[in-house]
Amino acid sequence: MTYATDRVWEEVAYVAYYLHWDLDKILDLEHPVRNRVITEIGKIHSRSSDD
């Protein structure tokens, strides 16, 4: 199964925006790892928004 290109770009943009990582570094992450990073960023963002 392939992962939708638009979704990959959304993930890359999200990680790049919050962590300031470059494209190659983000794309080198396996999908489950990238997804976990996104989940953790979301948790941090939610906690900081609640403060």
DRENKE-387656 format. One line per field, with one value per atom (N, C-alpha, C, CB): residue number from 1; chain; residue in one letter; x, y, z; atom name. Coordinates in steps of 0.1 Angstrom, whole numbers, plus 5000, padded with zeros to 4 digits. Each point is the difference from the previous one (the first is absolute). Glycine has a CB too. Example, Ala and Ser with C-alpha at 12.3 -4.5 7.8 and 13.67 -1.06 7.14 Angstrom:
// residues 2
num: (1_1_1_1_2_2_2_2)
cadena: (A_A_A_A_A_A_A_A)
residuo: (A_A_A_A_S_S_S_S)
east: (5132_4991_5009_4981_5015_5009_4992_5012)
north: (4943_5012_5012_4988_5023_5011_5011_4994)
up: (5078_5000_5000_5012_4981_5000_5008_4978)
atomo: (N_CA_C_CB_N_CA_C_CB)
This chain:
// residues 51
num: (1_1_1_1_2_2_2_2_3_3_3_3_4_4_4_4_5_5_5_5_6_6_6_6_7_7_7_7_8_8_8_8_9_9_9_9_10_10_10_10_11_11_11_11_12_12_12_12_13_13_13_13_14_14_14_14_15_15_15_15_16_16_16_16_17_17_17_17_18_18_18_18_19_19_19_19_20_20_20_20_21_21_21_21_22_22_22_22_23_23_23_23_24_24_24_24_25_25_25_25_26_26_26_26_27_27_27_27_28_28_28_28_29_29_29_29_30_30_30_30_31_31_31_31_32_32_32_32_33_33_33_33_34_34_34_34_35_35_35_35_36_36_36_36_37_37_37_37_38_38_38_38_39_39_39_39_40_40_40_40_41_41_41_41_42_42_42_42_43_43_43_43_44_44_44_44_45_45_45_45_46_46_46_46_47_47_47_47_48_48_48_48_49_49_49_49_50_50_50_50_51_51_51_51)
cadena: (A_A_A_A_A_A_A_A_A_A_A_A_A_A_A_A_A_A_A_A_A_A_A_A_A_A_A_A_A_A_A_A_A_A_A_A_A_A_A_A_A_A_A_A_A_A_A_A_A_A_A_A_A_A_A_A_A_A_A_A_A_A_A_A_A_A_A_A_A_A_A_A_A_A_A_A_A_A_A_A_A_A_A_A_A_A_A_A_A_A_A_A_A_A_A_A_A_A_A_A_A_A_A_A_A_A_A_A_A_A_A_A_A_A_A_A_A_A_A_A_A_A_A_A_A_A_A_A_A_A_A_A_A_A_A_A_A_A_A_A_A_A_A_A_A_A_A_A_A_A_A_A_A_A_A_A_A_A_A_A_A_A_A_A_A_A_A_A_A_A_A_A_A_A_A_A_A_A_A_A_A_A_A_A_A_A_A_A_A_A_A_A_A_A_A_A_A_A_A_A_A_A_A_A)
residuo: (M_M_M_M_T_T_T_T_Y_Y_Y_Y_A_A_A_A_T_T_T_T_D_D_D_D_R_R_R_R_V_V_V_V_W_W_W_W_E_E_E_E_E_E_E_E_V_V_V_V_A_A_A_A_Y_Y_Y_Y_V_V_V_V_A_A_A_A_Y_Y_Y_Y_Y_Y_Y_Y_L_L_L_L_H_H_H_H_W_W_W_W_D_D_D_D_L_L_L_L_D_D_D_D_K_K_K_K_I_I_I_I_L_L_L_L_D_D_D_D_L_L_L_L_E_E_E_E_H_H_H_H_P_P_P_P_V_V_V_V_R_R_R_R_N_N_N_N_R_R_R_R_V_V_V_V_I_I_I_I_T_T_T_T_E_E_E_E_I_I_I_I_G_G_G_G_K_K_K_K_I_I_I_I_H_H_H_H_S_S_S_S_R_R_R_R_S_S_S_S_S_S_S_S_D_D_D_D_D_D_D_D)
east: (5008_4992_5009_4981_5016_5007_4994_5008_4999_4996_4997_5013_4976_4996_5010_4976_5028_5010_4996_5007_4981_4995_5001_4984_5014_5001_5014_4980_5029_5015_5004_5004_4992_5003_4995_5001_4987_4994_5008_4977_5028_5008_5013_4989_5017_5013_4999_5007_4983_4998_4998_4990_5002_4997_5013_4977_5031_5012_5010_4997_5005_5009_4996_5004_4983_4996_5003_4982_5015_5002_5014_4977_5030_5014_5011_4990_5006_5010_5010_4997_4999_5008_4999_4997_5014_5000_4993_5021_4975_4992_5006_4993_5020_5007_4999_5015_4987_5000_4986_5018_4971_4987_4996_4994_5009_4997_5008_4995_5016_5008_4993_5021_4970_4993_4990_5002_4998_4990_4986_5016_4974_4987_4995_4995_5006_4995_5008_4994_5018_5008_4996_5019_4979_4996_4986_5013_4978_4987_5000_4991_5018_5002_5005_5005_5005_5005_4988_5023_4969_4989_4990_5002_4995_4991_5006_4993_5020_5006_5000_5014_4989_4999_4986_5018_4972_4986_4997_4994_5011_4998_5006_5000_5012_5007_4993_5022_4974_4992_4987_5010_4983_4987_5003_4991_5019_5003_5004_5007_5000_5004_4988_5024_4967_4988_4991_5001_4999_4992_5005_4994_5019_5006_4996_5018)
north: (4988_5012_5012_4988_5022_5012_5011_4994_5015_5011_5012_4991_5015_5011_5011_4995_5010_5011_5012_4991_5013_5012_4999_5004_4984_4997_5001_4986_5009_5000_5015_4978_5030_5014_5007_5000_4997_5006_4996_4999_4989_4995_5007_4978_5023_5007_5015_4984_5022_5014_5002_5004_4987_5001_4999_4991_4999_4997_5012_4975_5029_5010_5013_4990_5013_5013_5000_5001_4988_4999_4997_4993_4999_4996_5006_4979_5027_5007_4990_5021_4967_4990_5001_4984_5012_5002_4988_5012_4989_4990_4986_5019_4980_4987_4993_5008_4999_4995_4994_5016_4992_4995_4988_5024_4977_4989_4987_5017_4984_4988_4993_5011_4995_4993_4990_5020_4968_4990_5006_4980_5016_5006_4998_4995_4994_4999_5009_4977_5025_5010_5014_4984_5019_5014_5003_4999_4990_5002_5002_4986_5007_5002_5014_4975_5030_5013_5010_4993_5005_5009_5000_4997_4991_4998_5007_4978_5021_5006_5016_4979_5026_5014_5005_4999_4994_5003_5001_4990_5000_5001_5012_4975_5028_5012_5012_4989_5012_5012_5001_4997_4992_5001_5005_4981_5013_5004_5015_4977_5028_5014_5009_4994_5001_5008_5001_4993_4996_5000_5009_4977_5027_5008_5014_4985)
up: (5000_5000_5000_5012_4980_4999_5009_4977_5027_5009_4991_5021_4981_4991_5001_5003_4985_4999_5007_4978_5021_5007_5015_4982_5023_5015_5004_5000_4992_5004_5000_4989_5002_5000_5012_4975_5029_5012_5013_4990_5010_5011_5000_5000_4989_4999_5004_4981_5014_5003_5015_4978_5028_5015_5008_4996_5001_5007_4998_4998_4989_4997_5007_4978_5023_5006_5015_4983_5024_5014_5005_5001_4991_5004_4992_5008_4981_4991_4994_5014_4984_4994_4985_5019_4974_4985_4994_5001_4986_4993_5000_4986_5012_4999_5014_4982_5028_5014_5003_5007_4989_5003_4991_5006_4981_4991_5003_4983_5024_5004_5011_4993_5014_5011_4994_5015_4991_4996_5003_5004_4989_5002_5015_4976_5030_5014_5009_4996_5002_5008_4998_5000_4987_4996_5006_4979_5021_5005_5016_4981_5025_5015_5003_5002_4990_5002_4999_4991_4999_4998_5012_4975_5029_5012_5012_4991_5012_5011_4999_5003_4985_4997_5003_4983_5013_5002_5015_4979_5029_5014_5007_5000_4996_5005_4997_4998_4989_4995_5008_4977_5025_5008_5014_4986_5020_5014_5001_5005_4986_5000_4997_4993_4999_4997_5012_4976_5032_5012_5011_4994_5006_5010_4999_5001)
atomo: (N_CA_C_CB_N_CA_C_CB_N_CA_C_CB_N_CA_C_CB_N_CA_C_CB_N_CA_C_CB_N_CA_C_CB_N_CA_C_CB_N_CA_C_CB_N_CA_C_CB_N_CA_C_CB_N_CA_C_CB_N_CA_C_CB_N_CA_C_CB_N_CA_C_CB_N_CA_C_CB_N_CA_C_CB_N_CA_C_CB_N_CA_C_CB_N_CA_C_CB_N_CA_C_CB_N_CA_C_CB_N_CA_C_CB_N_CA_C_CB_N_CA_C_CB_N_CA_C_CB_N_CA_C_CB_N_CA_C_CB_N_CA_C_CB_N_CA_C_CB_N_CA_C_CB_N_CA_C_CB_N_CA_C_CB_N_CA_C_CB_N_CA_C_CB_N_CA_C_CB_N_CA_C_CB_N_CA_C_CB_N_CA_C_CB_N_CA_C_CB_N_CA_C_CB_N_CA_C_CB_N_CA_C_CB_N_CA_C_CB_N_CA_C_CB_N_CA_C_CB_N_CA_C_CB_N_CA_C_CB_N_CA_C_CB_N_CA_C_CB_N_CA_C_CB)
